[in-house]
């Protein structure tokens, strides 16, 4: 990726987000979000209860319920509905899952790749590995949620055994002297000797090369894999009384005043 061209393609909001990040880890998360946004800017995305993009309706300080700037969600929303109506455009995670599938990896890895950045698209960016893992934990195999949490740390550490090198983009943007925060280093050490280490490592491998412009992947291509690997609640995500239901409701109504 050409650094100058990439920077010129960023929106003012993305540049401000990167500049405002306090720690280098937060800057890395902001950069990853900006890379994903650069793929497509056709749909207004909810973002941690503070929407950007089209403000033609003016300020809505007391909005409750469906935001007219967003498509209405079904009464019992499925994971696929969130990809189409809240995560869109989710080209990066879709590309990542397709790459894992094309590489012949098992469905747990494909599912993990499909889910690994969804909090960035719909809820919150900072510590996105932890947020994503928590959001999906009631609905997926424990190995999938664990791998997604740990991928946040693993992306900062090379593994020559699978040809994963430290991303050159991190050197360009954060400097060769950058070292992750201690909690990231600790998470890496814990993951390195875990039985599911390689599942998480494979996320980073299929994450790094999934920012290709012009490559379109449809969430419907993964309907069967989602059906086999995601326990969709009958009540709909956000309404099943799970410990994380509020996270999904926050993405349905991201701008509720209360």
C-alpha positions in Angstrom: 0.0 0.0 0.0 1.4 3.4 -0.9 1.5 5.5 2.2 0.9 8.9 0.5 -2.1 7.6 -1.6 -3.6 6.0 1.5 -3.3 9.2 3.6 -4.8 11.2 0.8 -7.8 8.9 0.6 -8.7 9.2 4.3 -11.6 11.3 5.4 -11.1 14.2 7.8 -12.9 12.1 10.5 -10.5 9.2 10.0 -7.4 11.4 10.2 -8.8 13.1 13.4 -9.5 9.7 14.9 -5.9 8.5 14.3 -4.5 11.8 15.6 -6.7 11.7 18.7 -5.7 8.2 19.8 -3.6 8.4 22.9 -1.6 5.2 22.9 0.1 3.6 19.9 -2.2 0.5 20.3 -5.2 2.8 19.9 -3.6 4.4 16.9 -3.1 0.9 15.4 -6.8 0.2 15.9 -7.7 3.6 14.4 -5.5 2.8 11.4 -7.1 -0.6 10.9 -10.6 1.0 10.9 -9.4 3.7 8.4 -8.1 1.0 6.1 -11.4 -0.8 6.2 -13.3 2.4 5.6 -11.1 3.2 2.5 -12.6 0.1 0.8 -16.1 1.7 0.6 -18.0 4.7 1.9 -21.4 4.0 0.5 -23.3 3.4 3.8 -23.6 5.5 6.9 -22.3 3.3 9.8 -23.4 3.5 13.4 -20.4 4.0 15.7 -20.5 3.8 19.4 -23.8 5.8 19.8 -22.4 8.7 17.8 -23.2 8.6 14.1 -21.2 10.3 11.4 -21.7 10.9 7.7 -25.1 12.3 6.6 -26.2 14.9 9.0 -28.9 16.5 6.8 -31.5 15.8 9.4 -29.7 18.1 11.8 -28.9 17.3 15.4 -31.1 14.8 17.2 -30.3 15.2 20.9 -33.5 13.4 22.1 -33.7 10.7 19.4 -35.2 7.4 20.6 -35.8 4.4 18.4 -34.9 4.0 14.7 -32.6 6.7 13.4 -34.0 7.9 10.0 -30.4 8.0 8.7 -30.1 4.2 9.1 -32.1 1.3 7.6 -34.6 -0.2 10.0 -33.7 -3.5 11.5 -36.1 -6.5 11.5 -37.9 -7.2 14.8 -35.8 -10.4 15.3 -32.5 -9.5 13.7 -30.1 -12.2 12.6 -26.3 -11.9 12.3 -26.8 -11.7 8.5 -29.1 -8.7 9.1 -26.4 -6.9 11.0 -23.9 -7.4 8.2 -26.3 -6.0 5.7 -27.9 -3.2 7.7 -25.3 -2.1 10.3 -21.8 -3.5 9.5 -22.0 -2.7 5.8 -19.7 -2.0 4.1 -17.8 -4.8 5.8 -15.5 -5.6 2.9 -12.5 -6.3 5.1 -13.9 -9.1 7.2 -15.7 -10.6 4.2 -12.5 -10.6 2.3 -10.7 -12.1 5.3 -13.2 -14.9 5.6 -13.1 -15.6 1.8 -9.3 -15.8 1.9 -9.5 -18.2 4.8 -12.0 -20.3 2.9 -9.9 -20.3 -0.3 -6.9 -21.3 1.8 -8.8 -24.4 2.8 -9.0 -23.6 6.5 -11.7 -25.1 8.7 -15.0 -23.4 9.4 -14.0 -22.3 12.9 -11.2 -20.2 11.4 -13.4 -18.9 8.6 -16.1 -17.9 11.1 -13.5 -16.2 13.3 -12.2 -14.2 10.3 -15.8 -13.2 9.4 -16.4 -11.9 12.9 -13.0 -10.6 14.1 -13.5 -6.9 13.5 -17.3 -6.5 13.7 -17.2 -4.2 16.8 -15.1 -1.8 14.7 -17.9 -1.6 12.1 -20.8 -1.4 14.5 -19.9 -0.5 18.0 -16.4 0.5 19.2 -12.8 0.4 17.9 -10.5 0.5 20.9 -9.6 -3.0 22.2 -11.7 -4.4 19.4 -10.5 -7.9 19.9 -11.9 -8.0 23.4 -15.1 -6.3 22.4 -15.7 -8.6 19.4 -15.0 -11.7 21.5 -17.4 -10.6 24.2 -20.2 -9.7 21.7 -20.2 -13.2 20.1 -19.3 -15.4 23.1 -22.8 -16.7 23.8 -23.3 -17.7 20.1 -20.1 -19.4 18.9 -17.7 -22.1 19.9 -15.4 -21.0 22.7 -12.4 -21.5 20.5 -13.7 -18.9 18.0 -14.3 -16.2 20.7 -10.9 -16.9 22.3 -9.1 -16.7 19.0 -10.8 -13.4 18.2 -9.8 -11.9 21.5 -6.2 -12.9 21.2 -5.7 -11.8 17.6 -5.5 -8.2 18.8 -2.2 -9.1 20.6 -0.9 -11.6 18.0 -0.9 -9.1 15.2 2.0 -7.2 16.8 4.2 -10.3 17.0 5.8 -12.2 14.1 5.7 -15.9 13.7 8.2 -17.2 11.2 6.8 -20.7 11.3 3.7 -19.5 9.3 5.4 -16.6 7.5 3.7 -14.0 9.5 5.9 -10.9 9.7 5.4 -7.8 11.8 3.3 -5.5 9.5 5.4 -3.0 7.6 2.5 -0.5 7.9 3.0 -0.5 11.7 6.6 0.5 11.2 5.7 3.3 8.8 2.9 4.7 10.9 4.1 4.1 14.5 7.9 3.9 14.1 10.4 1.1 14.4 10.8 1.8 18.2 7.1 1.0 19.0 6.4 -1.6 21.6 2.9 -2.8 22.5 1.5 -2.0 25.9 2.3 -4.5 28.7 -1.2 -6.0 28.7 -0.8 -6.8 25.0 2.5 -8.4 25.6 1.0 -10.5 28.4 -1.9 -11.5 26.2 0.6 -12.6 23.5 2.6 -14.7 26.0 -0.6 -16.4 27.3 -1.8 -17.1 23.7 1.6 -18.4 22.4 1.4 -21.5 24.5 -2.3 -22.1 24.3 -3.9 -25.1 22.6 -5.8 -22.7 20.3 -2.9 -20.4 19.5 -2.9 -21.4 15.8 -6.6 -20.6 15.4 -5.9 -17.1 16.5 -2.7 -16.8 14.5 -4.6 -17.8 11.3 -6.9 -14.8 11.9 -3.9 -12.5 11.7 -2.6 -14.2 8.5 -6.0 -13.8 6.8 -6.4 -10.3 8.2 -3.2 -8.8 6.9 -4.0 -9.3 3.2 -7.7 -8.5 3.2 -7.7 -4.8 2.2 -8.0 -5.2 -1.5 -9.9 -2.5 -3.3 -12.4 -3.7 -6.0 -12.8 -7.1 -4.4 -16.4 -7.6 -3.5 -17.7 -10.4 -1.3 -21.3 -11.0 -0.3 -22.3 -12.1 3.2 -24.8 -14.4 1.6 -21.9 -16.5 0.4 -21.4 -17.5 4.1 -25.0 -18.3 5.0 -24.3 -22.0 5.4 -21.1 -21.5 7.5 -22.9 -19.0 9.7 -25.8 -21.4 10.1 -23.5 -24.2 11.3 -21.2 -22.0 13.5 -23.4 -19.2 15.0 -26.2 -20.0 17.4 -28.8 -17.5 16.3 -31.3 -16.7 19.1 -34.9 -17.2 18.1 -35.8 -13.9 19.8 -33.3 -12.0 17.6 -29.9 -10.6 18.5 -30.4 -8.0 21.2 -33.6 -9.5 22.6 -32.6 -12.9 23.9 -31.6 -11.8 27.5 -28.0 -12.8 27.0 -25.2 -10.9 28.9 -24.3 -9.2 25.7 -27.8 -8.4 24.3 -27.3 -4.7 25.1 -24.3 -4.5 22.8 -26.5 -5.7 19.9 -29.3 -3.4 20.8 -26.8 -0.5 20.9 -26.1 -1.3 17.2 -29.8 -1.4 16.4 -30.4 2.0 18.0 -27.0 3.5 18.1 -28.2 7.1 18.8 -30.8 6.6 21.5 -30.6 9.4 23.9 -31.3 7.1 26.9 
